[in-house]
Amino acid sequence: MDAYEKQFELRQGTSAYWHSKSHDLLVSARTLWVAMQENRNLEVNCWATYKMLIGMSFELIFKAHCVARKTEFSKNHKLVDLAATAGLSITDEEESLFNILAEYIIWDGRYPTPKKPKHLKDHWQNQSEVLTDEVQLGSMKGGISNGKLDFENLQPIWRRFSDAYLAAYS
């Protein structure tokens, strides 16, 4: 085995590498979030990328738990499944958020469309149900963002999984 193969094996099997990369992605998402708050024009262009990065940070924190436990995990990006494989409990609300973030990891953060029109429709409907609150505007009803995917709301959730990892495996 050459040095590259040894490094590959070390990184693949050392949960601290996975945790560290998860933290890197969280910091990157936060950096983008702050930039979007300071320059609202960026929000139009970077909102999907922010959600992809924060989703990937959850993906890797869950995989860090799996690597530490020596538990095989699926090679997909379904956050709910990864959390279950890692033995982590999530709330119903977190499950709905993770389902949305998984779509950003799989396609919406990288591509203009999914593979099938039905996926786009389902994704948009799911986001509408989870991420907007209904408000009465005079005689009409409308939706307003509830901020559930704002960094300030997601970071404490990530921190809970990170703290659990550090308590169990450090």
C-alpha positions as CSV (number, residue, x, y, z in Angstrom):
1,M,0.0,0.0,0.0
2,D,1.5,3.3,-1.0
3,A,1.3,6.6,1.0
4,Y,-1.8,7.8,-0.9
5,E,-3.7,4.6,-0.2
6,K,-2.7,4.8,3.4
7,Q,-3.9,8.4,3.6
8,F,-7.2,7.4,1.9
9,E,-7.8,4.6,4.4
10,L,-6.9,6.9,7.3
11,R,-9.3,9.6,6.2
12,Q,-12.1,7.3,5.3
13,G,-12.0,5.4,8.6
14,T,-11.3,8.3,11.0
15,S,-14.5,10.0,12.1
16,A,-12.6,13.2,13.1
17,Y,-11.9,13.9,9.5
18,W,-15.7,13.6,8.7
19,H,-16.5,15.8,11.7
20,S,-13.9,18.4,10.7
21,K,-15.2,18.5,7.1
22,S,-18.8,18.9,8.4
23,H,-17.6,21.9,10.4
24,D,-15.9,23.4,7.4
25,L,-19.1,23.2,5.4
26,L,-21.1,24.7,8.3
27,V,-18.6,27.6,8.4
28,S,-18.9,28.0,4.6
29,A,-22.7,28.1,4.9
30,R,-22.4,30.7,7.6
31,T,-20.1,32.8,5.6
32,L,-22.4,32.8,2.7
33,W,-25.4,33.5,5.0
34,V,-23.7,36.5,6.5
35,A,-22.8,37.8,3.0
36,M,-26.4,37.4,1.9
37,Q,-27.7,39.3,4.9
38,E,-25.3,42.2,4.2
39,N,-26.1,42.2,0.4
40,R,-29.7,41.2,-0.3
41,N,-28.8,40.9,-4.0
42,L,-26.7,37.8,-3.1
43,E,-29.7,36.1,-1.6
44,V,-31.3,35.7,-5.1
45,N,-28.1,34.1,-6.5
46,C,-26.8,32.2,-3.5
47,W,-29.9,30.9,-1.5
48,A,-29.8,27.4,-3.1
49,T,-26.0,27.1,-2.6
50,Y,-26.4,28.1,1.1
51,K,-29.0,25.4,1.5
52,M,-26.8,22.9,-0.3
53,L,-23.8,23.7,2.0
54,I,-25.7,23.6,5.2
55,G,-27.4,20.3,4.1
56,M,-24.0,18.8,3.3
57,S,-22.7,19.8,6.8
58,F,-25.6,17.8,8.3
59,E,-24.8,14.9,5.9
60,L,-21.2,14.8,7.1
61,I,-22.0,15.1,10.8
62,F,-24.3,12.1,10.5
63,K,-21.6,10.2,8.6
64,A,-19.1,11.2,11.2
65,H,-21.3,9.4,13.8
66,C,-21.5,6.4,11.5
67,V,-17.8,6.2,10.9
68,A,-17.1,6.5,14.7
69,R,-19.6,3.7,15.4
70,K,-18.2,1.7,12.5
71,T,-21.6,1.5,11.0
72,E,-22.0,1.2,7.2
73,F,-24.0,4.0,5.7
74,S,-25.8,4.2,2.4
75,K,-24.1,6.2,-0.4
76,N,-27.0,8.5,-0.8
77,H,-27.7,12.0,0.5
78,K,-31.0,11.3,2.3
79,L,-30.4,13.1,5.7
80,V,-33.3,11.4,7.5
81,D,-32.0,7.9,6.6
82,L,-28.4,8.9,7.6
83,A,-29.5,10.3,10.9
84,A,-31.4,7.0,11.6
85,T,-28.3,4.9,10.5
86,A,-26.2,7.0,12.9
87,G,-28.6,6.3,15.7
88,L,-29.6,9.9,16.1
89,S,-33.1,11.0,17.1
90,I,-34.6,13.8,15.1
91,T,-37.9,15.6,15.6
92,D,-40.7,15.6,13.1
93,E,-39.9,19.2,12.2
94,E,-36.2,18.3,11.7
95,E,-37.3,15.5,9.5
96,S,-39.2,17.8,7.2
97,L,-36.3,20.3,7.1
98,F,-33.8,17.5,6.3
99,N,-36.0,16.2,3.5
100,I,-35.9,19.7,1.9
101,L,-32.1,20.1,2.5
102,A,-31.5,16.6,0.9
103,E,-33.0,17.9,-2.3
104,Y,-30.5,20.7,-2.3
105,I,-27.7,18.3,-1.8
106,I,-29.0,15.9,-4.5
107,W,-29.9,18.5,-7.2
108,D,-31.3,21.9,-6.3
109,G,-28.0,23.3,-5.1
110,R,-26.2,22.1,-8.2
111,Y,-28.5,21.7,-11.2
112,P,-31.4,23.8,-12.6
113,T,-33.8,20.8,-12.6
114,P,-34.1,17.3,-11.1
115,K,-34.3,14.2,-13.3
116,K,-38.1,14.1,-13.4
117,P,-40.8,16.9,-13.4
118,K,-42.6,15.2,-10.5
119,H,-39.5,15.7,-8.3
120,L,-39.6,19.5,-8.9
121,K,-43.3,19.7,-8.2
122,D,-43.0,17.6,-5.0
123,H,-40.0,19.7,-3.8
124,W,-41.7,23.0,-4.4
125,Q,-44.9,21.8,-2.7
126,N,-42.9,20.4,0.3
127,Q,-41.0,23.7,0.7
128,S,-44.3,25.7,0.5
129,E,-45.8,23.5,3.2
130,V,-42.8,23.5,5.6
131,L,-41.2,26.9,5.0
132,T,-44.1,29.3,4.8
133,D,-46.7,30.3,7.2
134,E,-50.2,31.3,6.0
135,V,-51.1,34.9,6.7
136,Q,-54.3,36.9,6.1
137,L,-53.8,39.9,3.9
138,G,-57.1,41.7,4.1
139,S,-59.5,39.5,2.3
140,M,-56.8,37.3,0.8
141,K,-54.5,34.6,2.2
142,G,-50.9,34.5,1.5
143,G,-47.7,32.9,2.6
144,I,-44.7,34.4,4.4
145,S,-41.3,32.7,5.0
146,N,-41.0,31.3,8.5
147,G,-37.2,31.4,8.5
148,K,-36.8,27.7,9.4
149,L,-33.8,27.4,7.1
150,D,-32.1,30.6,8.4
151,F,-28.6,29.9,9.7
152,E,-29.7,31.0,13.2
153,N,-32.3,28.3,13.3
154,L,-30.2,25.5,11.8
155,Q,-26.9,26.0,13.6
156,P,-28.3,25.0,17.0
157,I,-29.5,21.7,15.5
158,W,-26.1,21.0,13.9
159,R,-24.5,21.9,17.3
160,R,-26.7,19.3,19.0
161,F,-25.4,16.6,16.7
162,S,-21.8,17.9,17.0
163,D,-21.9,18.0,20.8
164,A,-23.3,14.5,20.8
165,Y,-20.4,13.3,18.6
166,L,-17.8,15.1,20.7
167,A,-19.3,13.7,23.9
168,A,-19.3,10.1,22.6
169,Y,-16.2,9.9,20.6
170,S,-13.6,12.5,21.8
